[in-house]
Structure formats: structure tokens, C-alpha cells
Amino acid sequence: MAAHVPRGIDEMPPQSAFSALLGIEIATCTPEEVVCRMRVTEAMGNRNGVLHGGALMTLADTAAGTSAFINSPAEISNTTVEAKTNFIRPIKVGDTVIARCVPVHVGRTTVVLQVTLTRDDGKIVGSTSQTHLFLGWKD
């Protein structure tokens, strides 16, 4: 693949219904940084009364997928091929979680991303690393 110009947020496909269901919002979207937010509701809780890990991973994946898309060549999509999350602190109902994603490496066929997840109080609640593959979808 030849060198490419990063895409703009206006080129993004519509938000997925799943991300919308969780209320995930994109606050910042540049090739260097994507920031997403999610307000934690009771419906997102686990049996311990705090945010379910799957919801936190969805927020991280949304930020990483957005960053991968912005950094992918035109006419190309991406898919997550590896994801690892460390859960550090609980997030209570009513808190807002912020996911800040930065690309660590943007190559010809893959992009490696680092997502830092924080609570309203600024404390880190989790960290996610992801690798996305650039690909052209085939029917």
C-alpha cells in the first residue's frame, strides 16, 4: 500500500447500534488521538454493582476502532485481531468513563493501539492494547 492521508471523522460509517445503546460518544477524533466517553447506567452493571467488564471493553474497542479507521487508507476497513484489557479499578453507576486511544504503530497492514481508561476523578481504571488489521471487505 502507498502512503496515505488520514481520514476525517466525516468519512466514518454511522455509529453502531450497540455503541449507541451504551451511549458512547466520540469527543475527539484525530489521527493522533481519539477520545470517547460513556456514562455508566445501572443497566451496564455486573452482579457486584459496578460497570461490567464487557461494557468497558466495548468502550475501548470503539475508541481503538475509530482510531484505526481514521488512520487507514481510503477504501480500506479494519478489524480487531487482538485485544487485551487490564482492569485496575471499579467504575460506579453514575460515573463517566473516558477512553483515550493513541496509535503506537501505523503500518501498511496493521495498526497497534493503546487505550487508557479513566474515571471522572482522573484515576486510571483500565488499559487496553489492540492490534487491528487493514483489509478490504469481500462479499
N, C-alpha and C positions, 0 to 999 in steps of 0.2 A: 504494500500500500504506500502511496505517496504521502508526503507531509500534508496535513490538513489544517483547516481553520476551525477552531472550536465552534460549536453551535450555540445559538441563543435559546433562552427559555421559551421564546415564541415558537420554536420548532419542535417542542416536546409534544408527544401524544397527550391526550387528556388523562387526568389523574385516574388511577384505577378505582373501581367501586370499593375495593377492600380498604385502600388508603383513605378514601373519603369517609367510609364507615367509622374509621378510627379518628377522624378529624385531623389528619396530618396536613400541615400547612408548610409550603416552601417559603421561607423568609428571605433567603439569599441564594442566588444561583449564578455562579461564575465558574470558569474553568478551574480556578484556584481553590474555590471553597463553595460548598453547598451547606446551608443551614436549614433544618426542618424542625418544626415544633409539634407537640401533641399534648393536649390537656388530658389528664388521666380521669376517667369516669369509673363509677362502680362496676359497670359492665365489663371493664378491662381488668378487673381484679382477679387474683387467684384465691385459693382457699385460705391463705394467710392474710387476706385483706390488703394486699399491696399489688402493684402492677404485675400482670402475668408476663413472664419472660418472652413469650411468643409475640406479644404486642410490642415490647421493647425492640425485639429483633426485626419486626416489621418496620418500625420507625428507622432503624439503622439501615435496613435494606433499601428503603425508599430514598434516603439521603445518598447512599452509595450508588444505587441505580441511576439516580438523577445525575450525579457527577460523572458516571461512566458514559451516559448518553451525551452530555454536554461535551465531553472530551472525545467522542467517537467521530469518525469521518462521516460525511453526509452519505445517505443511502445505506448506512450500516446500523444495526441494532446491537444489543449486548445482552448477555445473560450471566447470572451469577454462577460460577463454577466452584467456588469455595467460600465459606463464611465461618468465622469463629468469633464467638462473643464471650467476654468475661463479664460476669455480673458482680458488681462491687458493693453497692448499697441498695436498699429498698426504695421504692418510689410510692408515696401515698396517694390515695384518691384525692383529687383536687390540685395536685402538683402539676406543673407543666414540665415536660421533658424536652430537652433541646439536643438535637443530633448535629454535630459539626463534622462534615466529611471533607478530607483533603486527599487528592491523589498523591500517592507515594511514587508511582511509576506509571507513565503512559507509554505503552509500546505500540508496535504495529498490530499485534493480535490480542493483547491483553492489557488490562489496567488493574493496578493494585491500589486499594483504597484503605484509608484509616478513618474510622468514625469514633469520635469521643462523645459520650452521652452524659449530660449533666442535668441536675435538678434546678429548680428556681433559685435555690440558695447558692448555686455555683459549684456544689460538690459533684465530683465525678461519680456516676452511678454504674457506668459500664464502658467497655471499649470493644469495638468490633473491627476485625480486619477482613477484607473481602478481595477476591480476585474475580474479575469479570472478563468474559471472552467477547471480542468483537466478532460479529457474524452477520451474514445476510440470510434472512429467513427464507425458507423454501416451502412451497406448498406440499 
